[in-house]
Protein backbone atom coordinates (compact mmCIF):
# COMPACT_ATOMS: atom_id res chain seq x y z
CA UNK A 1 0.00 0.00 0.00
CA UNK A 2 1.26 3.43 -0.91
CA UNK A 3 2.20 5.89 1.82
CA UNK A 4 -0.46 8.63 2.03
CA UNK A 5 0.25 11.85 3.91
CA UNK A 6 -1.34 15.26 4.28
CA UNK A 7 0.98 17.17 1.98
CA UNK A 8 -0.25 20.57 3.14
CA UNK A 9 0.66 19.75 6.76
CA UNK A 10 4.07 18.56 5.60
CA UNK A 11 4.65 21.77 3.65
CA UNK A 12 3.56 23.88 6.63
CA UNK A 13 6.09 22.01 8.75
CA UNK A 14 8.79 22.92 6.22
CA UNK A 15 7.85 26.60 6.07
CA UNK A 16 5.44 29.00 4.41
CA UNK A 17 4.96 30.63 1.05
CA UNK A 18 5.12 27.55 -1.15
CA UNK A 19 4.00 28.16 -4.72
CA UNK A 20 2.81 25.32 -6.87
CA UNK A 21 0.06 24.28 -9.21
CA UNK A 22 -1.95 21.11 -9.06
CA UNK A 23 -3.72 19.13 -6.40
CA UNK A 24 -2.13 17.60 -3.34
CA UNK A 25 -5.33 16.26 -1.79
CA UNK A 26 -4.57 12.66 -2.78
CA UNK A 27 -1.52 12.81 -0.53
CA UNK A 28 0.47 10.30 -2.56
CA UNK A 29 3.95 10.28 -4.02
CA UNK A 30 2.39 10.16 -7.48
CA UNK A 31 0.27 13.25 -6.73
CA UNK A 32 3.36 15.08 -5.47
CA UNK A 33 5.32 14.19 -8.58
CA UNK A 34 2.48 15.66 -10.70
CA UNK A 35 2.60 19.03 -8.90
CA UNK A 36 3.91 21.85 -11.07
CA UNK A 37 6.47 23.73 -9.01
CA UNK A 38 6.23 27.51 -9.32
CA UNK A 39 8.29 28.69 -6.36
CA UNK A 40 11.82 30.02 -6.32
CA UNK A 41 12.83 27.50 -3.67
CA UNK A 42 13.52 23.99 -4.80
CA UNK A 43 10.67 21.51 -4.61
CA UNK A 44 10.97 19.32 -1.51
CA UNK A 45 11.50 15.65 -2.19
CA UNK A 46 8.87 13.07 -1.26
CA UNK A 47 11.21 11.85 1.48
CA UNK A 48 11.50 15.36 2.92
CA UNK A 49 7.70 15.67 2.87
CA UNK A 50 7.24 12.33 4.62
CA UNK A 51 9.75 13.28 7.31
CA UNK A 52 8.09 16.68 7.81
CA UNK A 53 4.66 15.05 8.01
CA UNK A 54 5.91 12.58 10.63
CA UNK A 55 7.35 15.44 12.68
CA UNK A 56 4.12 17.45 12.47
CA UNK A 57 1.99 14.41 13.32
CA UNK A 58 4.15 13.53 16.31
CA UNK A 59 4.01 17.12 17.56
CA UNK A 60 0.21 17.10 17.30
CA UNK A 61 0.03 13.79 19.18
CA UNK A 62 2.22 15.20 21.97
CA UNK A 63 -0.08 18.21 22.21
CA UNK A 64 -3.11 15.91 22.50
CA UNK A 65 -1.36 13.68 25.05
CA UNK A 66 -0.45 16.66 27.23
CA UNK A 67 -3.95 18.11 26.92
CA UNK A 68 -5.56 14.84 28.01
CA UNK A 69 -3.02 14.46 30.79
CA UNK A 70 -3.61 18.03 31.99
CA UNK A 71 -7.35 17.36 32.22
CA UNK A 72 -6.68 14.34 34.43
CA UNK A 73 -4.35 16.41 36.60
CA UNK A 74 -7.03 19.10 36.92
CA UNK A 75 -9.48 16.44 38.11
CA UNK A 76 -7.24 15.84 41.12
CA UNK A 77 -6.27 19.46 41.89
CA UNK A 78 -8.92 19.81 44.59
CA UNK A 79 -7.47 16.84 46.46
CA UNK A 80 -4.29 18.82 47.13
CA UNK A 81 -6.08 21.65 48.90
CA UNK A 82 -5.31 21.76 52.61
CA UNK A 83 -8.99 21.60 53.58
CA UNK A 84 -9.90 18.70 51.26
CA UNK A 85 -11.06 15.74 53.35
CA UNK A 86 -8.60 13.01 52.35
CA UNK A 87 -6.56 10.50 54.31
CA UNK A 88 -2.77 10.77 54.33
CA UNK A 89 -2.51 7.41 52.54
CA UNK A 90 -4.96 8.48 49.83
CA UNK A 91 -3.14 11.81 49.42
CA UNK A 92 0.12 9.93 48.86
CA UNK A 93 -1.61 7.82 46.18
CA UNK A 94 -2.96 10.94 44.48
CA UNK A 95 0.50 12.52 44.46
CA UNK A 96 2.04 9.35 43.00
CA UNK A 97 -0.69 9.26 40.33
CA UNK A 98 -0.03 12.89 39.45
CA UNK A 99 3.72 12.20 39.20
CA UNK A 100 3.01 9.27 36.86
CA UNK A 101 0.77 11.47 34.71
CA UNK A 102 3.44 14.17 34.48
CA UNK A 103 6.04 11.58 33.42
CA UNK A 104 3.98 10.18 30.52
CA UNK A 105 5.39 12.40 27.75
CA UNK A 106 8.94 11.29 28.60
CA UNK A 107 8.13 7.57 28.60
CA UNK A 108 9.43 5.31 25.81
CA UNK A 109 6.83 5.06 23.06
CA UNK A 110 5.26 8.45 23.73
CA UNK A 111 3.11 9.98 22.29
CA UNK A 112 1.47 6.64 21.38
CA UNK A 113 -1.89 7.71 19.94
CA UNK A 114 -2.02 11.17 21.49
CA UNK A 115 -3.70 10.11 24.70
CA UNK A 116 -6.16 7.59 23.32
CA UNK A 117 -6.68 3.92 24.08
CA UNK A 118 -3.07 2.95 23.29
CA UNK A 119 -1.70 5.34 25.93
CA UNK A 120 -0.60 3.52 29.11
CA UNK A 121 -2.51 5.75 31.50
CA UNK A 122 -1.70 5.14 35.16
CA UNK A 123 -4.59 3.80 37.21
CA UNK A 124 -6.43 6.55 39.02
CA UNK A 125 -6.27 6.03 42.79
CA UNK A 126 -9.31 5.40 44.87
CA UNK A 127 -9.54 8.37 47.19
CA UNK A 128 -11.36 7.61 50.41
CA UNK A 129 -12.16 10.80 52.20
CA UNK A 130 -11.13 11.44 55.76
CA UNK A 131 -13.94 11.31 58.25
CA UNK A 132 -15.46 14.65 59.03
CA UNK A 133 -16.12 15.56 62.65
CA UNK A 134 -19.77 15.93 63.59
CA UNK A 135 -20.88 19.53 63.65
Beta strands, then each sheet from edge to edge (+ up, - down):
strand 1: 20-21
strand 2: 36-37
sheet 1: 1+ 2-
end
